[in-house]
């Protein structure tokens, strides 16, 4: 499993799966089952624009 920080949110992914998820620093799930890192980054940016 790997984790990267992106715009104050965290993107978690797996080395053996093509699925990522986005969580906030407090553990709140923003997006689940993003099919790629790029899709997870788009979901994170979309969430930040709506806040």
C-alpha positions as CSV (number, residue, x, y, z in Angstrom):
1,X,0.0,0.0,0.0
2,X,1.2,3.5,-0.7
3,X,0.0,7.0,0.3
4,X,0.6,10.4,-1.1
5,X,-0.4,13.8,0.1
6,X,-2.2,15.9,-2.5
7,X,-3.5,19.4,-1.8
8,X,-4.0,18.6,1.9
9,X,-5.8,15.3,1.2
10,X,-4.4,11.8,1.2
11,X,-4.6,9.4,-1.7
12,X,-4.2,5.7,-0.8
13,X,-3.5,3.0,-3.4
14,X,-2.3,-0.6,-3.7
15,X,0.6,-1.9,-5.7
16,X,-1.3,-5.0,-6.8
17,X,-4.7,-3.2,-7.6
18,X,-5.8,-0.4,-9.8
19,X,-8.0,1.2,-7.2
20,X,-7.3,4.4,-5.2
21,X,-9.2,6.2,-2.5
22,X,-9.1,9.8,-1.3
23,X,-9.4,10.7,2.4
24,X,-9.1,13.9,4.4
25,X,-6.7,14.4,7.3
26,X,-9.5,13.7,9.8
27,X,-10.2,10.3,8.2
28,X,-13.3,11.3,6.3
29,X,-13.6,9.4,3.0
30,X,-13.9,11.7,0.0
31,X,-13.9,9.3,-2.8
32,X,-13.7,5.5,-3.0
33,X,-12.8,3.2,-5.8
34,X,-11.1,5.7,-8.1
35,X,-9.8,3.6,-11.0
36,X,-6.5,5.5,-11.3
37,X,-4.2,8.0,-9.5
38,X,-5.3,10.6,-12.0
39,X,-9.0,9.9,-11.3
40,X,-8.3,10.2,-7.5
41,X,-6.5,13.6,-8.1
42,X,-9.5,14.8,-10.1
43,X,-11.9,13.7,-7.3
44,X,-9.8,15.5,-4.7
45,X,-9.7,18.7,-6.7
46,X,-13.5,18.6,-7.3
47,X,-14.1,18.1,-3.6
48,X,-11.9,21.1,-2.7
49,X,-13.7,23.3,-5.2
50,X,-17.1,22.4,-3.7
51,X,-16.0,23.2,-0.1
